[in-house]
């Protein structure tokens, strides 16, 4: 006997073609979503007068039995089924017969059904990733709070640039991750729209209630156009896109932390549980998990490229190409979640070598810009810039450090370059090269000044708590929908 959806065809796939064609392996993730979506659809069909109550009761009972089998690990789906949708419908028919189960799929196509399942699964994944992002932010904020006054060199072009603090560095990633969180939340809003009730592409002659399905499944809105609902995957591309940005941000942080864990810097020590050793070099302690987060970002970028490529050339309407969009999307979810967990765990167990960070600031020219700015009451900035540049050049030629600079040397440079006589304190080099004083001298908003960093930590904590409440609200809305489903099932089965 041919499979349910191959009634029109005389022959079955051969085994190789069947495995090539089926999507059951990637559909496993959506098994529960498919059951819940079918329950909601059939409850709606009954309430719209399209399905008899007796049939609905039997269908709901069979679906629950299949779901229980799934949860107990008793379900195995072979390549003889094209997808999970066919398997579940056939199992219901096996249990209660085609007369009772015959309207299970009325007014619905696999085209709108698969988008429903994918969206239900994706919104759950996006909420989990948003939650993990907030946990990482929390870890970074707590670490930053401990290092508000820990001086460190800030770099541009791989060269020492200005004085900063480790807290200021960490808070830069807090700001980026907050933007990542907001991108995920906004993406969730576009994902959480209901495509069911649009059939294959042109809708149905049946009077379906999309809003009732929303109530039972927790969608915030409907996709009204039947063509858009069944054949668009831009929401999947967007999901991979926001995850790619998140992974890109984390990858840059990994590059820093891997470098700083080396003996040449020694800024940080990674916990053993996030490190590996060498097969030949007994002394090695490698930051391998961080390297893998950096490397695995390519998996998510690749998933985004796959999704773009799969969607871009498909004519309007459903084509089997779109079946493949699940595979890269699932990979993007998995890799991002694992990477967030690793990053958070590494931060929570990180040892910071404050002395190594402080030592790197000594003998450095990172205070040069502050010297130039101190001269602005007597010179224009560009004049002060050139005077400072000449002073630094001469120090380097003499093998001296900036802290040995004397006021007279600065005065001589101003006189030589601009024929201007200025007054500079004799211990100017020592004065500007004290890390604590240099940090206290910073006045611009958003600088590494300890007061600015402390305020940023507190603001971050407040924002984090607000976002936690937002996430809780979204979860509550889904729980309300789940309760609506339970109540509807209980009402119709009683």
Residue, then its C-alpha position, 0 to 999 in steps of 0.5 A: x500500500x502506498x503512503x498516505x500522500x502518494x495515493x496519486x502515484x503508482x510506485x514508491x521511492x526506492x530506498x536511496x531516493x526515499x532517504x534523499x527525499x525525506x526530512x524526518x531526521x530534521x523533523x524530529x525536533x518539531x515532533x511535539x510542535x506538530x502534535x500541538x499544531x494539529x490539536x489546535x487546528x482540529x479544535x478550531x475545525x470543530x468549533x467552526x462546525x467543520x469536524x464532529x465532536x466525536x471525531x475530535x475526541x478520538x483524534x485528540x486521544x490518538x495524538x496524545x498517545x503518539x505524543x506520549x510514545x514520543x516522550x518515552x522514546x518509542x517513536x522511530x520514523x523511517x525513510x518510508x515517510x516523507x516527513x513527520x507530518x505524514x507519520x503523525x497523520x498515518x499513525x492517527x488513522x491507524x489508531x482510530x480509522x480513516x472515517x474518524x481521522x479523515x478530517x484531521x488535515x481539512x483546510x490545511x496543507x503541509x505547506x502552512x503546517x511546516x511553517x507553523x512547526x518551524x516557527x513554534x520551534x524557532x520562537x522557543x529557541x530564540x527565547x532560550x538564546x535571549x535568556x542565555x545572552x542575558x546570563x552572559x551579560x550578567x556574568x560580564x557585569x559582575x566581573x566588570x564591577x570587580x575591575x572598575x579601577x583595574x588599569x589596562x592598555x587599550x589597543x588600536x591597530x594592535x598597538x598600545x593606544x590609551x589608558x583604560x580599565x578591564x571593566x571598561x573593556x568588558x562593558x563594551x561587550x555588555x553594550x554589544x550584547x544588549x543590542x544582540x538581545x534587542x535584535x533577537x527580541x525584535x526577530x522573535x516578534x516577526x517569527x511569532x506570527x501564525x501562518x496556519x489556515x493558508x493551505x498550500x498557497x491560495x487558502x481554503x474554501x472552509x471558514x477557518x479561524x486563525x485567531x482561535x489558533x493564535x489563542x491556542x498556540x500563543x501567536x501574537x499575530x497572523x500572516x494574512x497573505x496566503x502566498x507570503x505565509x506558505x512560501x516565505x522564509x525571510x524570518x528564518x534568514x533573519x533568525x540566522x542573521x541576528x545569531x551571526x551578529x551575536x556570534x561575530x561579537x563573541x568571536x572578537x571577544x574570544x580573539x582577545x581572551x585567547x591572546x591575553x591568556x598567553x604568557x606574553x600578556x598573562x592578563x587572564x587565566x582560564x579555568x581548567x574546565x575550559x582549557x585543554x592540554x597538548x598530546x606532546x607538550x606537557x607544559x601546555x594549557x590551551x584556551x581551546x574552548x574559546x578558540x572553538x567559539x571563535x571557530x564555530x562562529x563560521x558555522x553560523x555564518x555558513x548557515x546564514x549563507x545557506x539560507x540566503x542561497x536556498x531562498x534567493x532563487x526559489x520562485x514564489x510558492x512552495x518548492x521542496x528546496x525550502x525543506x532544506x532551510x531547517x537544517x542550517x537554521x537548527x545548526x545556527x540555534x545549536x551552535x549559538x546556544x553552546x557558544x553562549x554557555x561556554x563564554x558565560x562559564x569561562x567568564x564566571x571562572x576567569x582569573x584576572x591578573x591585575x598586576x600583569x595588566x598594570x605592568x603593561x602600562x608602565x613605560x608606555x606612551x599611551x598617555x601621550x594624548x593626555x599630555x597634548x590635551x593638558x597643553x590646550x590652555x596654551x596651544x591649539x590642539x594641533x599645535x599641542x599634538x605636534x609638540x607632543x609627537x616631537x617630544x615622544x620621538x626624541x624620547x624614543x630615540x634616546x631610549x627613554x620612557x614617557x614618564x621621564x619627560x621633563x617640562x623643559x623638553x616640552x617647552x623647548x619643542x613648542x618654542x622650536x616648532x611654533x616660536x611659542x613660549x609655554x610653561x609646563x611643570x617639571x615633573x609632567x612625565x611622572x604626572x601624566x603617566x600615573x594610571x590612577x591619575x590618568x583615569x581620574x583625568x578622563x572627563x568625557x561621557x563613556x570614558x574608562x573613568x571609574x565613576x563612568x564605569x561604575x554608573x555603566x555597571x549599575x545601568x547595565x544591571x537595571x537594563x538586564x532586570x528590565x529585559x528579564x521581565x520582558x522575557x518572563x512576560x513572553x514566556x507567560x504568554x506562551x504558558x497562557x496559550x498552553x493553558x488555553x489548549x489544555x482547557x479546550x481539550x478538557x472541554x471538548x473531551x468531557 
